Amino acid sequence: MKFAGVVVAFNPSDTVVNNIKTYINNIDKLYVVDNSENTNNSKMFLFNKKIEYIYNKKNLGIAKALNIGAERAIKDGFDWLLTMDQDSNFDNGALKKMEEFIIKLKDIKEIDNILEVEYKKVALIAPTYKLDSTFESTLGINFPLMVMTSGNLINLEIYKRINGFKDWLFIDCVDFDYCLNLKQHGYEIIQLNNAILNHHLGSGKVYRFLWMKKSSSNHSAIRRYYMVRNRHYIYDMYHDNFPYYCDLEIGRTKREALKVLLFEKNKIKKIRYMIRGYKDYKNGKKNECTYKK
């Protein structure tokens, strides 16, 4: 069984090299797909011969970059693909645990008498995400509806069957769509609780409101655009099969709009982009945002 990896880069700092070193020894090849604009970062990735650097010369979006890596891995004869963000890294031995799980599952179709599932139905193996210092690891496995993109091993044969990631989502909801698409086609997502991925969520902040503390993700205006637009597309595509989740996502958009108004800076611009995201959804606009106000 052959394992490759893809990491999507965008104006990367030197930390990406240290992150790659936490998993490069457990895969046979790593495709670095770089969405940086006007900056070729190939010299940064010369430290390991397993790395193939692919420079897009512009930001093609996360989904397109993942597809570029997956298609290259398929062409090169790999069975599974590790999908990574540039800001993520594994705890020691975590990726190896995931690969050993897959190999054992294929060989005997049973893991420690607690799981019986057909290997051919397993589309994605996910780690457990350590997001802050309060995290405590556990044992066992979960069967989540949804996982983030970073740190996953995806079955490339099944990837082909569901037509991969949707390029037109560009960024945001790419992981949601892929997972729901897998589930809609009857495939399994398995999360290993003892395989730990250290993941950075971004620029979230905690604010004081009266006597309470409230958190807000503090995303940029352009991210707000994609979140609103793509969540509504997700709703249309999957609400019939996953109504609770889809309703939850639309409700989250409304709550985030309120938090932007109450707590965040650049609130007028962010709300304007959120409204534009909804208008573009209603007008059927996809791919990269061209709104520049």
DRENKOLTOR-930387 format. One record per residue (C-alpha): x, y, z negated; residue number from 1. Coordinates in pm, 1 decimal, always signed. Each point is the difference from the previous one (the first is absolute). Last residue first. Layout:
N
<node><east>X</east><north>Y</north><up>Z</up><resi>NUM</resi></node>
...
END
This chain:
293
<node><east>-1557.4</east><north>+4706.6</north><up>+214.8</up><resi>293</resi></node>
<node><east>+181.9</east><north>-259.6</north><up>+213.9</up><resi>292</resi></node>
<node><east>-245.8</east><north>-275.8</north><up>+96.8</up><resi>291</resi></node>
<node><east>+172.3</east><north>-240.4</north><up>+236.5</up><resi>290</resi></node>
<node><east>-34.8</east><north>-309.4</north><up>-220.3</up><resi>289</resi></node>
<node><east>+158.9</east><north>-310.9</north><up>+149.1</up><resi>288</resi></node>
<node><east>-215.2</east><north>-292.7</north><up>+112.7</up><resi>287</resi></node>
<node><east>-383.1</east><north>+13.6</north><up>-5.1</up><resi>286</resi></node>
<node><east>-277.6</east><north>+243.4</north><up>+86.8</up><resi>285</resi></node>
<node><east>-351.0</east><north>-147.3</north><up>+11.6</up><resi>284</resi></node>
<node><east>-179.3</east><north>+333.4</north><up>-37.8</up><resi>283</resi></node>
<node><east>-142.1</east><north>-92.9</north><up>-339.7</up><resi>282</resi></node>
<node><east>+348.6</east><north>-111.3</north><up>-109.2</up><resi>281</resi></node>
<node><east>+144.6</east><north>+329.2</north><up>+125.4</up><resi>280</resi></node>
<node><east>-257.5</east><north>+188.8</north><up>-204.6</up><resi>279</resi></node>
<node><east>+85.3</east><north>-201.3</north><up>-313.7</up><resi>278</resi></node>
<node><east>+371.2</east><north>+63.5</north><up>+40.9</up><resi>277</resi></node>
<node><east>-69.4</east><north>+367.5</north><up>+69.6</up><resi>276</resi></node>
<node><east>-185.9</east><north>+24.7</north><up>-330.7</up><resi>275</resi></node>
<node><east>+293.2</east><north>-160.4</north><up>-179.3</up><resi>274</resi></node>
<node><east>+239.7</east><north>+235.6</north><up>+176.9</up><resi>273</resi></node>
<node><east>-196.8</east><north>+305.6</north><up>-114.9</up><resi>272</resi></node>
<node><east>-14.1</east><north>-141.8</north><up>-353.2</up><resi>271</resi></node>
<node><east>+379.7</east><north>-34.3</north><up>+0.3</up><resi>270</resi></node>
<node><east>+54.4</east><north>+350.1</north><up>+138.1</up><resi>269</resi></node>
<node><east>-229.7</east><north>+154.0</north><up>-259.6</up><resi>268</resi></node>
<node><east>+155.2</east><north>-206.1</north><up>-281.6</up><resi>267</resi></node>
<node><east>+358.6</east><north>+107.4</north><up>+65.0</up><resi>266</resi></node>
<node><east>+73.2</east><north>-94.2</north><up>-363.8</up><resi>265</resi></node>
<node><east>-194.4</east><north>-273.7</north><up>-176.3</up><resi>264</resi></node>
<node><east>-216.7</east><north>-4.2</north><up>-310.3</up><resi>263</resi></node>
<node><east>-369.1</east><north>+80.5</north><up>+31.9</up><resi>262</resi></node>
<node><east>-56.1</east><north>+20.0</north><up>+374.8</up><resi>261</resi></node>
<node><east>+230.5</east><north>-293.8</north><up>+76.9</up><resi>260</resi></node>
<node><east>-159.3</east><north>-198.8</north><up>-280.5</up><resi>259</resi></node>
<node><east>-346.1</east><north>+58.4</north><up>+150.0</up><resi>258</resi></node>
<node><east>+117.7</east><north>-116.6</north><up>+342.7</up><resi>257</resi></node>
<node><east>+150.9</east><north>-307.8</north><up>-164.1</up><resi>256</resi></node>
<node><east>-336.2</east><north>-90.3</north><up>-153.4</up><resi>255</resi></node>
<node><east>-170.5</east><north>+19.1</north><up>+339.5</up><resi>254</resi></node>
<node><east>+267.2</east><north>-213.6</north><up>+164.6</up><resi>253</resi></node>
<node><east>-24.2</east><north>-256.8</north><up>-279.6</up><resi>252</resi></node>
<node><east>-372.4</east><north>-37.0</north><up>+67.6</up><resi>251</resi></node>
<node><east>+76.1</east><north>-85.0</north><up>+362.1</up><resi>250</resi></node>
<node><east>+252.0</east><north>-260.0</north><up>-117.5</up><resi>249</resi></node>
<node><east>-240.2</east><north>-156.1</north><up>-250.2</up><resi>248</resi></node>
<node><east>-273.4</east><north>-31.0</north><up>+262.3</up><resi>247</resi></node>
<node><east>+244.2</east><north>-193.3</north><up>+219.5</up><resi>246</resi></node>
<node><east>+100.4</east><north>-230.4</north><up>-285.9</up><resi>245</resi></node>
<node><east>-356.8</east><north>-82.3</north><up>-99.2</up><resi>244</resi></node>
<node><east>-120.2</east><north>-45.9</north><up>+359.0</up><resi>243</resi></node>
<node><east>+264.5</east><north>-253.2</north><up>+108.3</up><resi>242</resi></node>
<node><east>-153.2</east><north>-204.3</north><up>+283.5</up><resi>241</resi></node>
<node><east>-241.7</east><north>+255.6</north><up>+146.8</up><resi>240</resi></node>
<node><east>+219.7</east><north>+290.8</north><up>-109.0</up><resi>239</resi></node>
<node><east>+300.5</east><north>-119.9</north><up>+200.3</up><resi>238</resi></node>
<node><east>+38.3</east><north>+196.9</north><up>+322.6</up><resi>237</resi></node>
<node><east>-212.8</east><north>+305.4</north><up>-82.4</up><resi>236</resi></node>
<node><east>+147.0</east><north>+42.5</north><up>-347.4</up><resi>235</resi></node>
<node><east>+355.1</east><north>-41.6</north><up>+128.2</up><resi>234</resi></node>
<node><east>-69.0</east><north>+279.0</north><up>+250.6</up><resi>233</resi></node>
<node><east>-123.3</east><north>+217.1</north><up>-287.1</up><resi>232</resi></node>
<node><east>+311.9</east><north>-75.7</north><up>-201.7</up><resi>231</resi></node>
<node><east>+207.9</east><north>+93.6</north><up>+303.9</up><resi>230</resi></node>
<node><east>-125.4</east><north>+356.2</north><up>+28.4</up><resi>229</resi></node>
<node><east>+9.0</east><north>+84.7</north><up>-370.2</up><resi>228</resi></node>
<node><east>+341.9</east><north>-151.1</north><up>-67.8</up><resi>227</resi></node>
<node><east>+144.5</east><north>+133.8</north><up>+324.1</up><resi>226</resi></node>
<node><east>-92.8</east><north>+360.9</north><up>-75.7</up><resi>225</resi></node>
<node><east>+110.1</east><north>-23.3</north><up>-362.6</up><resi>224</resi></node>
<node><east>+340.2</east><north>-117.6</north><up>+121.3</up><resi>223</resi></node>
<node><east>+23.1</east><north>+311.0</north><up>+217.3</up><resi>222</resi></node>
<node><east>-87.8</east><north>+225.6</north><up>-293.8</up><resi>221</resi></node>
<node><east>+269.7</east><north>-152.3</north><up>-219.3</up><resi>220</resi></node>
<node><east>-81.4</east><north>-248.3</north><up>-275.7</up><resi>219</resi></node>
<node><east>-27.1</east><north>+109.9</north><up>-363.9</up><resi>218</resi></node>
<node><east>-107.6</east><north>-348.3</north><up>-119.5</up><resi>217</resi></node>
<node><east>-197.7</east><north>+149.0</north><up>-286.7</up><resi>216</resi></node>
<node><east>-4.6</east><north>-103.0</north><up>-363.8</up><resi>215</resi></node>
<node><east>-225.6</east><north>+144.4</north><up>-270.7</up><resi>214</resi></node>
<node><east>+84.9</east><north>+56.5</north><up>-364.2</up><resi>213</resi></node>
<node><east>-287.6</east><north>+109.1</north><up>-224.7</up><resi>212</resi></node>
<node><east>-59.0</east><north>+270.8</north><up>-260.9</up><resi>211</resi></node>
<node><east>-93.7</east><north>+266.4</north><up>+258.3</up><resi>210</resi></node>
<node><east>+158.4</east><north>-127.3</north><up>+320.6</up><resi>209</resi></node>
<node><east>+370.7</east><north>-73.7</north><up>-35.1</up><resi>208</resi></node>
<node><east>+172.5</east><north>-122.4</north><up>+316.0</up><resi>207</resi></node>
<node><east>+197.5</east><north>-315.1</north><up>+82.1</up><resi>206</resi></node>
<node><east>+189.1</east><north>-7.2</north><up>+328.6</up><resi>205</resi></node>
<node><east>+40.0</east><north>-233.0</north><up>+298.5</up><resi>204</resi></node>
<node><east>+281.0</east><north>+72.4</north><up>+245.2</up><resi>203</resi></node>
<node><east>+76.3</east><north>-342.9</north><up>+141.7</up><resi>202</resi></node>
<node><east>-96.7</east><north>-353.7</north><up>-92.4</up><resi>201</resi></node>
<node><east>+352.6</east><north>-137.7</north><up>-45.1</up><resi>200</resi></node>
<node><east>+9.3</east><north>-380.0</north><up>+4.8</up><resi>199</resi></node>
<node><east>+207.1</east><north>-249.3</north><up>-194.6</up><resi>198</resi></node>
<node><east>-100.2</east><north>-342.0</north><up>+129.1</up><resi>197</resi></node>
<node><east>-27.0</east><north>-287.2</north><up>-246.9</up><resi>196</resi></node>
<node><east>-52.7</east><north>-366.6</north><up>+89.0</up><resi>195</resi></node>
<node><east>-141.3</east><north>-152.2</north><up>-320.9</up><resi>194</resi></node>
<node><east>-364.6</east><north>+81.6</north><up>+75.0</up><resi>193</resi></node>
<node><east>+0.5</east><north>-153.0</north><up>+346.1</up><resi>192</resi></node>
<node><east>-280.5</east><north>+141.9</north><up>+214.2</up><resi>191</resi></node>
<node><east>-176.3</east><north>-214.2</north><up>+259.5</up><resi>190</resi></node>
<node><east>-201.0</east><north>+129.3</north><up>+295.9</up><resi>189</resi></node>
<node><east>-201.2</east><north>-265.7</north><up>+183.2</up><resi>188</resi></node>
<node><east>-154.1</east><north>-2.9</north><up>+348.6</up><resi>187</resi></node>
<node><east>-366.3</east><north>-23.2</north><up>+99.8</up><resi>186</resi></node>
<node><east>-4.8</east><north>+247.3</north><up>+289.4</up><resi>185</resi></node>
<node><east>-169.6</east><north>+268.5</north><up>-209.8</up><resi>184</resi></node>
<node><east>+263.2</east><north>-57.5</north><up>-267.0</up><resi>183</resi></node>
<node><east>+283.0</east><north>+68.9</north><up>+242.3</up><resi>182</resi></node>
<node><east>-173.3</east><north>+310.3</north><up>+138.5</up><resi>181</resi></node>
<node><east>-60.9</east><north>+121.6</north><up>-354.4</up><resi>180</resi></node>
<node><east>+370.5</east><north>-37.2</north><up>-76.9</up><resi>179</resi></node>
<node><east>+119.1</east><north>+172.7</north><up>+317.5</up><resi>178</resi></node>
<node><east>-250.1</east><north>+283.8</north><up>-36.3</up><resi>177</resi></node>
<node><east>+94.5</east><north>+75.3</north><up>-358.2</up><resi>176</resi></node>
<node><east>+372.1</east><north>-6.6</north><up>+85.4</up><resi>175</resi></node>
<node><east>-39.5</east><north>+249.6</north><up>+283.6</up><resi>174</resi></node>
<node><east>-235.6</east><north>+207.1</north><up>-217.6</up><resi>173</resi></node>
<node><east>+236.1</east><north>+296.3</north><up>+18.9</up><resi>172</resi></node>
<node><east>+233.1</east><north>+71.2</north><up>+294.3</up><resi>171</resi></node>
<node><east>-41.9</east><north>-21.4</north><up>+380.0</up><resi>170</resi></node>
<node><east>-349.3</east><north>-155.9</north><up>-8.4</up><resi>169</resi></node>
<node><east>+32.7</east><north>-17.8</north><up>+378.8</up><resi>168</resi></node>
<node><east>+273.1</east><north>-262.3</north><up>-14.5</up><resi>167</resi></node>
<node><east>-232.6</east><north>-262.0</north><up>-151.5</up><resi>166</resi></node>
<node><east>+218.6</east><north>-266.8</north><up>-160.3</up><resi>165</resi></node>
<node><east>+22.3</east><north>-345.8</north><up>+151.4</up><resi>164</resi></node>
<node><east>-233.1</east><north>-141.5</north><up>+265.0</up><resi>163</resi></node>
<node><east>-190.7</east><north>-233.1</north><up>-237.1</up><resi>162</resi></node>
<node><east>+141.0</east><north>-315.4</north><up>+161.8</up><resi>161</resi></node>
<node><east>+347.5</east><north>+148.0</north><up>+40.1</up><resi>160</resi></node>
<node><east>+32.4</east><north>+74.5</north><up>-372.0</up><resi>159</resi></node>
<node><east>-118.9</east><north>-356.4</north><up>-64.3</up><resi>158</resi></node>
<node><east>+304.9</east><north>-135.9</north><up>+180.7</up><resi>157</resi></node>
<node><east>+215.5</east><north>+262.0</north><up>-169.7</up><resi>156</resi></node>
<node><east>-88.7</east><north>-106.5</north><up>-353.8</up><resi>155</resi></node>
<node><east>+59.8</east><north>+309.7</north><up>-210.2</up><resi>154</resi></node>
<node><east>+239.4</east><north>+25.6</north><up>-293.3</up><resi>153</resi></node>
<node><east>-93.9</east><north>+307.4</north><up>-198.7</up><resi>152</resi></node>
<node><east>+230.5</east><north>+236.1</north><up>-189.3</up><resi>151</resi></node>
<node><east>-152.0</east><north>+327.9</north><up>+118.9</up><resi>150</resi></node>
<node><east>-337.0</east><north>-13.2</north><up>+172.8</up><resi>149</resi></node>
<node><east>-219.7</east><north>+46.0</north><up>-306.6</up><resi>148</resi></node>
<node><east>-239.7</east><north>-274.9</north><up>-102.7</up><resi>147</resi></node>
<node><east>-374.2</east><north>-53.3</north><up>+37.5</up><resi>146</resi></node>
<node><east>-255.2</east><north>-272.4</north><up>-55.5</up><resi>145</resi></node>
<node><east>+217.3</east><north>-160.1</north><up>-262.6</up><resi>144</resi></node>
<node><east>+48.6</east><north>-377.4</north><up>-47.5</up><resi>143</resi></node>
<node><east>+216.9</east><north>-9.1</north><up>-310.7</up><resi>142</resi></node>
<node><east>+288.2</east><north>-218.8</north><up>-115.4</up><resi>141</resi></node>
<node><east>+160.1</east><north>-120.4</north><up>-319.8</up><resi>140</resi></node>
<node><east>+231.4</east><north>+163.5</north><up>-250.5</up><resi>139</resi></node>
<node><east>+1.4</east><north>+346.8</north><up>-150.7</up><resi>138</resi></node>
<node><east>+217.0</east><north>+312.2</north><up>+20.0</up><resi>137</resi></node>
<node><east>-57.4</east><north>+307.1</north><up>-216.7</up><resi>136</resi></node>
<node><east>-4.1</east><north>+348.5</north><up>+156.8</up><resi>135</resi></node>
<node><east>-5.9</east><north>+302.7</north><up>-231.7</up><resi>134</resi></node>
<node><east>+318.3</east><north>+144.0</north><up>+157.0</up><resi>133</resi></node>
<node><east>-170.6</east><north>+82.2</north><up>+329.5</up><resi>132</resi></node>
<node><east>-111.0</east><north>-140.8</north><up>+337.2</up><resi>131</resi></node>
<node><east>+116.0</east><north>-359.7</north><up>-27.0</up><resi>130</resi></node>
<node><east>-192.6</east><north>-169.0</north><up>+280.5</up><resi>129</resi></node>
<node><east>-60.1</east><north>-373.5</north><up>+2.8</up><resi>128</resi></node>
<node><east>+123.8</east><north>-168.6</north><up>+316.3</up><resi>127</resi></node>
<node><east>-213.0</east><north>-92.0</north><up>+300.4</up><resi>126</resi></node>
<node><east>-23.9</east><north>-310.8</north><up>+218.7</up><resi>125</resi></node>
<node><east>-204.8</east><north>+50.8</north><up>+317.3</up><resi>124</resi></node>
<node><east>-177.5</east><north>-212.1</north><up>+257.7</up><resi>123</resi></node>
<node><east>-58.8</east><north>-327.6</north><up>-181.8</up><resi>122</resi></node>
<node><east>-261.2</east><north>-193.2</north><up>+198.5</up><resi>121</resi></node>
<node><east>+246.9</east><north>-230.9</north><up>+176.8</up><resi>120</resi></node>
<node><east>+149.8</east><north>-88.7</north><up>-337.3</up><resi>119</resi></node>
<node><east>-331.4</east><north>-148.6</north><up>-112.5</up><resi>118</resi></node>
<node><east>-80.4</east><north>+79.6</north><up>-359.5</up><resi>117</resi></node>
<node><east>+18.3</east><north>-191.2</north><up>-325.7</up><resi>116</resi></node>
<node><east>+132.9</east><north>+205.7</north><up>-282.9</up><resi>115</resi></node>
<node><east>+33.0</east><north>-78.7</north><up>-368.4</up><resi>114</resi></node>
<node><east>+164.5</east><north>-342.8</north><up>+15.2</up><resi>113</resi></node>
<node><east>+349.1</east><north>+150.2</north><up>-13.1</up><resi>112</resi></node>
<node><east>-30.1</east><north>+128.3</north><up>+358.9</up><resi>111</resi></node>
<node><east>-182.1</east><north>-222.8</north><up>+245.5</up><resi>110</resi></node>
<node><east>+12.8</east><north>-23.7</north><up>+379.8</up><resi>109</resi></node>
<node><east>+300.5</east><north>-237.7</north><up>-19.9</up><resi>108</resi></node>
<node><east>+246.2</east><north>+120.5</north><up>+264.1</up><resi>107</resi></node>
<node><east>-163.5</east><north>+321.9</north><up>+116.4</up><resi>106</resi></node>
<node><east>-69.8</east><north>+111.3</north><up>-354.8</up><resi>105</resi></node>
<node><east>+354.7</east><north>-78.8</north><up>-107.1</up><resi>104</resi></node>
<node><east>+144.6</east><north>+210.3</north><up>+280.5</up><resi>103</resi></node>
<node><east>-236.9</east><north>+289.6</north><up>-69.6</up><resi>102</resi></node>
<node><east>+68.7</east><north>-1.8</north><up>-374.3</up><resi>101</resi></node>
<node><east>+373.7</east><north>-20.4</north><up>+64.6</up><resi>100</resi></node>
<node><east>-27.5</east><north>+313.3</north><up>+213.8</up><resi>99</resi></node>
<node><east>-184.6</east><north>+191.3</north><up>-270.7</up><resi>98</resi></node>
<node><east>+241.7</east><north>-108.0</north><up>-270.7</up><resi>97</resi></node>
<node><east>+292.0</east><north>+105.5</north><up>+222.0</up><resi>96</resi></node>
<node><east>-157.5</east><north>+343.3</north><up>+32.8</up><resi>95</resi></node>
<node><east>-5.2</east><north>+42.0</north><up>-376.9</up><resi>94</resi></node>
<node><east>+353.2</east><north>-124.2</north><up>-71.5</up><resi>93</resi></node>
<node><east>+121.9</east><north>+325.5</north><up>-156.0</up><resi>92</resi></node>
<node><east>-277.1</east><north>+257.7</north><up>-12.4</up><resi>91</resi></node>
<node><east>-91.2</east><north>+126.0</north><up>+343.5</up><resi>90</resi></node>
<node><east>+29.1</east><north>+348.7</north><up>+149.6</up><resi>89</resi></node>
<node><east>-238.0</east><north>+256.8</north><up>+145.4</up><resi>88</resi></node>
<node><east>+63.9</east><north>+356.0</north><up>+123.1</up><resi>87</resi></node>
<node><east>+65.4</east><north>-87.3</north><up>+368.4</up><resi>86</resi></node>
<node><east>-332.5</east><north>-180.5</north><up>+20.3</up><resi>85</resi></node>
<node><east>+25.5</east><north>-369.7</north><up>+79.1</up><resi>84</resi></node>
<node><east>-171.8</east><north>-269.5</north><up>+205.9</up><resi>83</resi></node>
<node><east>+158.5</east><north>-347.5</north><up>-24.4</up><resi>82</resi></node>
<node><east>-75.2</east><north>-203.5</north><up>+311.3</up><resi>81</resi></node>
<node><east>-67.8</east><north>-373.9</north><up>+24.0</up><resi>80</resi></node>
<node><east>+49.3</east><north>-251.2</north><up>+282.3</up><resi>79</resi></node>
<node><east>+292.3</east><north>+152.8</north><up>+193.1</up><resi>78</resi></node>
<node><east>+76.0</east><north>-86.7</north><up>+363.0</up><resi>77</resi></node>
<node><east>+180.8</east><north>+311.3</north><up>+123.4</up><resi>76</resi></node>
<node><east>-300.4</east><north>+112.3</north><up>+206.3</up><resi>75</resi></node>
<node><east>-220.4</east><north>-35.6</north><up>-307.8</up><resi>74</resi></node>
<node><east>+244.2</east><north>+211.4</north><up>-202.9</up><resi>73</resi></node>
<node><east>+6.5</east><north>+269.6</north><up>+268.7</up><resi>72</resi></node>
<node><east>-380.2</east><north>+5.8</north><up>+6.0</up><resi>71</resi></node>
<node><east>-11.1</east><north>+30.2</north><up>-377.7</up><resi>70</resi></node>
<node><east>+252.2</east><north>+284.4</north><up>-11.8</up><resi>69</resi></node>
<node><east>-178.0</east><north>+201.1</north><up>+268.5</up><resi>68</resi></node>
<node><east>-333.3</east><north>-76.0</north><up>-165.2</up><resi>67</resi></node>
<node><east>+124.1</east><north>+137.5</north><up>-331.1</up><resi>66</resi></node>
<node><east>+115.3</east><north>+319.2</north><up>+172.9</up><resi>65</resi></node>
<node><east>-337.1</east><north>+37.9</north><up>+173.9</up><resi>64</resi></node>
<node><east>-187.2</east><north>-36.0</north><up>-328.7</up><resi>63</resi></node>
<node><east>+225.2</east><north>+242.4</north><up>-188.4</up><resi>62</resi></node>
<node><east>-34.0</east><north>+284.4</north><up>+248.0</up><resi>61</resi></node>
<node><east>+176.9</east><north>+77.4</north><up>+327.0</up><resi>60</resi></node>
<node><east>+216.1</east><north>+270.1</north><up>-157.2</up><resi>59</resi></node>
<node><east>+252.8</east><north>+94.9</north><up>+262.0</up><resi>58</resi></node>
<node><east>+332.8</east><north>-119.7</north><up>+145.8</up><resi>57</resi></node>
<node><east>-119.4</east><north>-363.2</north><up>-41.1</up><resi>56</resi></node>
<node><east>+337.6</east><north>-128.0</north><up>-118.0</up><resi>55</resi></node>
<node><east>+29.5</east><north>-376.9</north><up>-41.9</up><resi>54</resi></node>
<node><east>+287.4</east><north>-121.6</north><up>-218.2</up><resi>53</resi></node>
<node><east>+69.2</east><north>-372.0</north><up>-14.7</up><resi>52</resi></node>
<node><east>+134.0</east><north>-103.4</north><up>-339.7</up><resi>51</resi></node>
<node><east>+147.1</east><north>-344.3</north><up>-62.1</up><resi>50</resi></node>
<node><east>+349.7</east><north>+137.4</north><up>+59.0</up><resi>49</resi></node>
<node><east>-11.1</east><north>+192.9</north><up>-328.6</up><resi>48</resi></node>
<node><east>+155.2</east><north>+336.8</north><up>-89.1</up><resi>47</resi></node>
<node><east>-79.8</east><north>+160.5</north><up>+335.8</up><resi>46</resi></node>
<node><east>-333.8</east><north>+129.7</north><up>-124.0</up><resi>45</resi></node>
<node><east>+83.2</east><north>+361.0</north><up>-85.3</up><resi>44</resi></node>
<node><east>+181.9</east><north>+38.2</north><up>+330.0</up><resi>43</resi></node>
<node><east>-331.2</east><north>-53.8</north><up>+185.3</up><resi>42</resi></node>
<node><east>-166.1</east><north>+307.1</north><up>-150.4</up><resi>41</resi></node>
<node><east>-86.7</east><north>+176.2</north><up>+327.3</up><resi>40</resi></node>
<node><east>-166.3</east><north>+326.5</north><up>-94.6</up><resi>39</resi></node>
<node><east>-232.7</east><north>+191.4</north><up>+236.1</up><resi>38</resi></node>
<node><east>-318.1</east><north>-130.3</north><up>-165.3</up><resi>37</resi></node>
<node><east>+31.4</east><north>-291.0</north><up>-238.1</up><resi>36</resi></node>
<node><east>-227.6</east><north>-295.3</north><up>+80.2</up><resi>35</resi></node>
<node><east>+277.6</east><north>-256.3</north><up>-50.1</up><resi>34</resi></node>
<node><east>-74.5</east><north>-369.3</north><up>+37.2</up><resi>33</resi></node>
<node><east>+262.3</east><north>-192.1</north><up>-197.2</up><resi>32</resi></node>
<node><east>-31.3</east><north>-362.2</north><up>+113.3</up><resi>31</resi></node>
<node><east>+150.4</east><north>-239.2</north><up>-252.0</up><resi>30</resi></node>
<node><east>+125.1</east><north>-348.9</north><up>+86.5</up><resi>29</resi></node>
<node><east>+47.3</east><north>-337.0</north><up>-169.2</up><resi>28</resi></node>
<node><east>-169.9</east><north>+90.9</north><up>-325.6</up><resi>27</resi></node>
<node><east>+91.5</east><north>-66.0</north><up>-362.4</up><resi>26</resi></node>
<node><east>+333.4</east><north>+185.4</north><up>-2.5</up><resi>25</resi></node>
<node><east>-167.8</east><north>+320.6</north><up>+126.1</up><resi>24</resi></node>
<node><east>-235.6</east><north>+16.1</north><up>-300.4</up><resi>23</resi></node>
<node><east>+148.9</east><north>+215.9</north><up>-277.1</up><resi>22</resi></node>
<node><east>+261.2</east><north>+146.6</north><up>+237.8</up><resi>21</resi></node>
<node><east>-277.9</east><north>+172.1</north><up>+193.6</up><resi>20</resi></node>
<node><east>-85.3</east><north>+210.7</north><up>-305.2</up><resi>19</resi></node>
<node><east>+360.9</east><north>+107.6</north><up>-43.0</up><resi>18</resi></node>
<node><east>+11.4</east><north>+110.3</north><up>+364.2</up><resi>17</resi></node>
<node><east>-335.5</east><north>+180.1</north><up>-26.6</up><resi>16</resi></node>
<node><east>+140.8</east><north>+203.7</north><up>-288.9</up><resi>15</resi></node>
<node><east>+229.4</east><north>+182.7</north><up>+244.4</up><resi>14</resi></node>
<node><east>-291.7</east><north>+216.9</north><up>+112.2</up><resi>13</resi></node>
<node><east>-234.5</east><north>-83.8</north><up>+286.6</up><resi>12</resi></node>
<node><east>-160.1</east><north>+256.3</north><up>+235.0</up><resi>11</resi></node>
<node><east>-270.6</east><north>-256.8</north><up>+78.7</up><resi>10</resi></node>
<node><east>+88.4</east><north>-367.5</north><up>-10.9</up><resi>9</resi></node>
<node><east>-229.9</east><north>-299.8</north><up>+41.3</up><resi>8</resi></node>
<node><east>+157.5</east><north>-319.9</north><up>-126.3</up><resi>7</resi></node>
<node><east>-47.6</east><north>-322.8</north><up>+192.6</up><resi>6</resi></node>
<node><east>+101.9</east><north>-346.4</north><up>-117.1</up><resi>5</resi></node>
<node><east>+77.9</east><north>-342.8</north><up>+141.1</up><resi>4</resi></node>
<node><east>-60.9</east><north>-349.1</north><up>-139.6</up><resi>3</resi></node>
<node><east>+52.1</east><north>-328.6</north><up>+185.3</up><resi>2</resi></node>
<node><east>-143.7</east><north>-337.6</north><up>-103.1</up><resi>1</resi></node>
END
